[in-house]
């Protein structure tokens, strides 16, 4: 479903990704591990086409189509979605209005889906508030996943769903993500995803197929996500570099 080929990306003229190659097949969920500041978020932003993350070489393919030069809106229409690490506030628009816009954009008239998603994530009380304005860490994460549930993308990227979130909220978010990835087929395709994690808590809820360690702007190790996380927990990330050498 997603193929990243030797991707090099700059942010403010600084090379952050230095030749990342990654493949996520249809129906697979992959997790991305790595220390702070190594380019994990940059990879997600580059795949989404967020302005400011400039691809200087390499290519991106989605469902066999080269999307390297498409803008963010075009990528979203093709079925790519993202939940940011830090929810960008949108003043003047309530979360309910945003949800209605998402549903109508995807040709859905049944607004009961909005309230059902809000109840599942215990964020019904947030619907009347401006998107992301004054939200706590847990509220922001639930609101981000709420929007993904309504969008129902073919390929979902989630940046640190556990960041700033207590254990109760991690459970809500984890169960919602599990539902998102395991829902029925859409457009004859099974959903796939890429999730960044630092704590590994989200692995208690996701049936992750593959894990990758990103360091020094490239993927240095791939394998069973739980085994990778346990090795990192006990030996640290430097062991990944030693093994690569």
N, C-alpha and C positions, 0 to 999 in steps of 0.2 A: 504493500500500500504506500509506504514512504521509503524513498531511497535517497540518502544524502551521500554525495560523491565528492570526496576530497575538498571539503568546504573550507574556505578561508574567509574570515569575517573581521572587519575592523569596526571599532567604535571610537569616534572622535580621533580618527587616524591612527589608533593604536591597534595592532594586530592581536586579536583575542582568541580566535579559532585558527589553528594552523594545520589544516588538512584533516578534517573530521569525515570519516566514512561510517555510515550506519544504515541498516536496513531493518524496517519493521514490517512484517508481513501482515496480511489481512487476518483479523481476529486475534492478533498478539498485543499484549501490553508489556512494554519495556520500562525499566526504571533506570534513572541516571544518577550516579553517585559521584562524589568528588569534593575536595576541600572548598572553602569559600573563595570566590574570586577567580575560579579557573575557567569560567566561560559556560557554565551549565545554562544559566538564564539566557545568555547570548545565543546559544544554539536554538532554544525555543523561539526567541524573538526573530531570529533569522528565518526559521522555518515558517513563521507566521507572516513575515514580511513587514514587521514593525519598522517605521522610518527611523533612521539613525544607526541601524545595524546593516552595514554595507557589505555585500558579498563581493569580494575582489577576485575570487576564482572558485572553481568547483560548480556543481550543479545540484539542483533539487528536483526530484521527480515524485509526483503524487498520482497514484493509479496509472502509472506508465506515461504520464504527461509531464513535460518539462515546465515547471512553475517558477523557475529561477527569477524570471523578470516580471512576474505578475505582482500586482499590488496587494495589499492586505485584504481589501474588500473582495477581490476576485478569488483569493485563496479561501476566504471564509465561505463564499458561495459554492466552492467545490467540495466543501465538507470538512474544513480544518477549523478547530476551535481551541481556545486557550483560556485557562484560569491563571491569572497573574499571581506572582508572589505577594505583591502589594496592590490591593485593589485600587485602581484610579478613581477618585471621586468624580461624580457627574452632577453638578449642581443644577437645580431646576427641573430634574426628572426623577420621579419616584421609582422605586424598584418595581412596583406594580406596572407602571407605564412602560418601563424598559422590558419587562416580561411580555407584555402585550405586543410590543413592537417586534420582539424576537419571534413570537408565535405567528403573527401576521406575515412577517417576512418569509416564513417557511410555509405559508399557505394553510395555517391551522386556525380554525374559527372557534374551537372548543376551549374557552378560557378556563374551564374547570381544571384543565391540566396545570394551569398556573398555581391555583390554590392547592392542588394535590402535591405538587413539587415543594411548595412552601411549607406545608405541614410535615412532609417527610424530613425536611431539613430544619424544622423548628424555627423557621424565619418568617412565619406569617406576620408577626408584629412589625417586621421591617418593611413590609410592602408599601406603607404610606410614607416612608422616609426617603430623602434624596439618596441616590445610589452612592454608597460608600462614604457618605459624609458623616463623620463621627462614629463610624462603626468600630467596634472592638476587633481584635484579631480573629476571634472565633466567628463573629458576625460577618466579617468581610469574607472569610473562607466559605462560609455557608452560602452567602449571597453569590459568590463567584460560581460555586458548583450548581446552585439553583439556576443560574443563567445557562450553564452548560447542559443541564437536564432539559431545558426548554429548547435549546438549539439542536440538541441531539446530533452532534457532528459525527462524521465517519471516523475522524481522527482527532482525539482530544489530547491536549497537552496541559499538564497540571504542574505548576511550579511550587514545590514545597507545601503540600496540603497540611502538614503538621506545624508549620511555622507560626508561632504566637498563639497556638491553639491548645486548650486543655484537653484532658483525656476524653471527657464526655463529647466535646465537639469533634475530636478525631474520629470517634465512633460514628457520629452522624455523617461526617464527610466521607469516611471510608465506606460505609454501607451504601451511600448515594453513588459513589464512584463505581462500586461493584455492580450496582444496578445499571449504571450508564453503559459500562463495557459489556454487560451480559444481556442487554435487551435484545429484542428480536432484530433480525436482519433489516437493513434499510438499503434501498436501491440494489437489492440482491447482494449486498456486501455485509460482512460482519465488522463490527466496530473495533478499532485499534487505538492505542494510545502510548504516550511517553510521559512518565511521571518523575519529577525530581524529588528525591528524599534525602534528608540528613539523618533523621532519627531511626528510620526503618519501621516506624509504627504502622505506616500505611500498608506494609506487607502482610499484616494480620488480616487485611480485608480484600486485597487484590490477589488474583491468581496470576501473578507476574510470570511471564515466560522467559525473560532474559534481563540481565543487568549489565550495565556498562560503567566503567570508571573513567571519568574525564580529568586529565591533568595536563598541564603545560600546553593547553590548547588542542589536545588530541585525545582520542580514546586509547587508553593504554591496556585495558583489560576488559574482557567480557566473559559472562558465564552465568551460572545459576544465581539469581539475585540474593537469595538467603545465604548461600555459601559465601558470596562476595562480601555481604554485609558483616557476617560473622568474622571473616578474615580481617576486614578493616577494623572492626571493633577491638579485636585482640592484638593485631600487629601494626595497625596504622596504614595510612595511604602510601607511605614510602616503600612498603613492601610491594605495592603494585608496580612502582618504577623499577625496583630491583628485579622483579620477575620479568618485566618487559626487556630489560637489558640482558 
